[in-house]
């Protein structure tokens, strides 16, 4: 039996659908109030790469971010130009997650960068996996995971 850990990264993103149709996870999008502040957070503090910034007519601007080494942007942030108040995050959304090699080094980097809202500090789960959470400038939760 094939195990998930035996698959290539690209294969893990492919899912067989009905009648052999294949799908690939592309990205998550959420709306932000201040795109420059969000770019600073995701690019300068978290180290994601700003793949592109695209105006959507006169109404909005999208910013796409990728993890270094991944050519596909996995995070899309949308700034609606007429939005003056913070968005309600709702009760259904939980978080996005990134796997990292050195959880403590990342936590230290974010502490030194300042302006990062830590929801929790690095800690171990019963499985041996270590995690911590931060909130982005709009309050969205981000989990960082270091697996044994």
N, C-alpha and C positions, 0 to 999 in steps of 0.2 A: 504494500500500500504506500502511495506517495505521501510524504509528510510535507507540511507547509514550509518548514525550514530547508527542505531539499530543493525547493523551487527557486528560480531566478527572481530577481526583483520585478522584472517585467511580467513574468508569469503569475506572480502573486496578485498583480493588478487586474488580471483577466479573469472574467467569470463567465462560464458557459451559461447562456440563457436558453430560452425556448428555441427549438429548431436550429440549434448550433450557433445562434447569434452570440457574438462575443461583446462584452462591455469592458471598459477600463475606467476605473475611478480617475477623475481628472482634477477637480478642485472643490473647495468649500468657499462660499462667499458670504460675507456679512457687511452690514452698513456701518459706517463710522461717521463721527461728527467733525473731526479735524484730520484731514488726510495727511498733512505734513507731520503732525504729531504721531500719527500711526506709522508713517514711513520711518520716522526716527526710531520708534520702538522696535518695529520688526526688522529693519535693516541695520541700524547702528547699534542697537542693544542686543537683539537676538541673533544677528548675523545672517539673516535670510538675504537673498539677492533680489533686488527690485528688477524683475524681468522686463516690465514695461508699465507705462502709465498712459492711459487712453481716455480722451474725452468722449463722452456719449452725448453727442449733440451739445446743446447748451444746458442740459438738465443735470448731468452727472459726470463724474470722472471715476474710472476704475484703475486700481493699481494691482498688479499681479506679482506675487512673490514665489520664489522657488528656493528649495534647500540647495546649498552648494553641491554641485555634482549631479543634480537632477535637472534635466533639460525642461521638464514639464512644470510650469507654475502650479502649485497645489493650494495656494491661498489667494483669493480675490477680495479686495476691499473696495467698497463702493461709497463714494461721497455724493450724496444728493445735494445739489447746490441750494435748494430751498429749505433744507433742514436746519433749524436753529436750536432745537432742544435735543438732549441726548435721547437715543432710542431706548425703548423698553426692551430688555433682553428676553422677557418671557419666562415661562416656567418649564418649557420643553427643552431648551438648549442647555447643554452641559459644558462641553469643552472640546478643543482640538488638542492633539497630542503629538509630540515629537520624540523620537528615540534619540538618545545621545550616548556618546561613549564615556564621558566623564562628567557626571552629574555635579560633583562638588566644584569642579573648575567652572562650569557654567554658572552655578549659583554665585560663586565668588565674582565672576565677571559682571553679572547683573547687579550685585551689591555695589561694586565699584562704579558702575555706570550711573547709579542713582536714579531716582524717579521710577523705580520698578516696584509695584505693589505685590509683595509676596503674600500669597494666601497660606502657604505652608513652606517649611524649610525641607531640605532633603531628608528623607527618612525611608526606612526599609519596610516592605510589606512582608507578610508571613511567607510568601513565595520566594523571598530573597530579592525580588525586583525592588529597586529604589526609585522613588518619585518625589517631585515637588510641583506645586502649582503657583502661577503668577496670574495677575490680571492685566490685560492690555489697557491703553488709555480710555477705552470705551467700556471697560468692565468685563470684557469677554475672558473666560477662563482658559488658560493654556497649561497643559500638563507636560512635564518632561520626564522621560522614563529611561532608566539605565537597567538593562537586564543582565543577570549574572552570566 
